[in-house]
Amino acid sequence: MVSMDKDKTSRYILWIGAALLGTTAVFAILVLVGVIAPNIFPPTGEPLDANPLSSGLLTFLMLIVLLYVGTRVLDFGLKYRREEPEPPKTK
Amino acid sequence: MVDLKRILGILYRNAGLICFVLGVGSLVFGIFNLGVLPHFYEAHSGDPAFDGTTTIYINIILWVLICLFLVLSGEILYLNWKNIMKLDVDKRGLDAIYFYLVGAGILLGNTVYLVLILMNLVNPFQFLPNALFAGEDTPMDLSIIFNGLLFYLYISLFYRIGGKFIKYGIKIGDSK
């Protein structure tokens, strides 16, 4: 039987993980439709400037890290609920 | 009270079927109309032979990838409608339903965007510059490849996030 407090905390953790994943999705759609243009390496203005492409790739990699963290938080939220207190050690 | 479980089940079953049919249909249409597929990205190296070939190949690859995402989204939605119908609508089941709902929203939003791209109604995002490594010494434009790759990576992100929401919906619904 899971205690009420534990269940409530587990739900909070799960929704924090979901929010992390949701943030990733929202950021990605904003980049994809051109609302946010990643500008980590400022464009030099030269004709063959690879900086915008590098910024796009780096932003994607950062979103992947966010996705990974969100997944771990969700895993923890599920595990937290299932964890049962250890039985007292007997000598 | 609205029977959220039943509505979500119907949404998953029908939207899954529609996505799958759209994906397969677009793929078949593309196979028979390779010459008239839209050019999402174009090469600008200045060498007409190289630009023509690269543009056609990259856009065919993008078309196939977009169709595959539609098929996979349809499959993941359709195969999960029975899991939804098996859920108990208690506190935990309601959480699972919300996860399923967000997952469906992301996958279907992605589907709408991809269909608009396939119909050439929306231009895919162009990470400038238009030409990269193009010149007399190196007559090739790699920016079309990088732009196509980035577009694929960002689209794949939606599929992965939507899939994860659905996966955790299943896990939360199962955990007693």
Interface residues (C-beta under 8 A of the other chain):
Chain A: D7 R11 L14 G17 A18 L21 G22 T24 A25 A28 I29 V31 L32 V33 G34 P43 P47 L48 D49 A50 P52 L53 S55 G56 L57 F60 L63 I64 L67 G70 T71 L74 L78 R81 R82
Chain B: K91 D95 F99 V102 I106 G109 Y113 P124 F125 F127 L128 P129 A131 L132 F133 A134 G135 S143 F146 N147 L150 F151 L153 Y154 I155 L157 F158 R160 I161 G162 K164 F165 Y168 K171 I172 S175
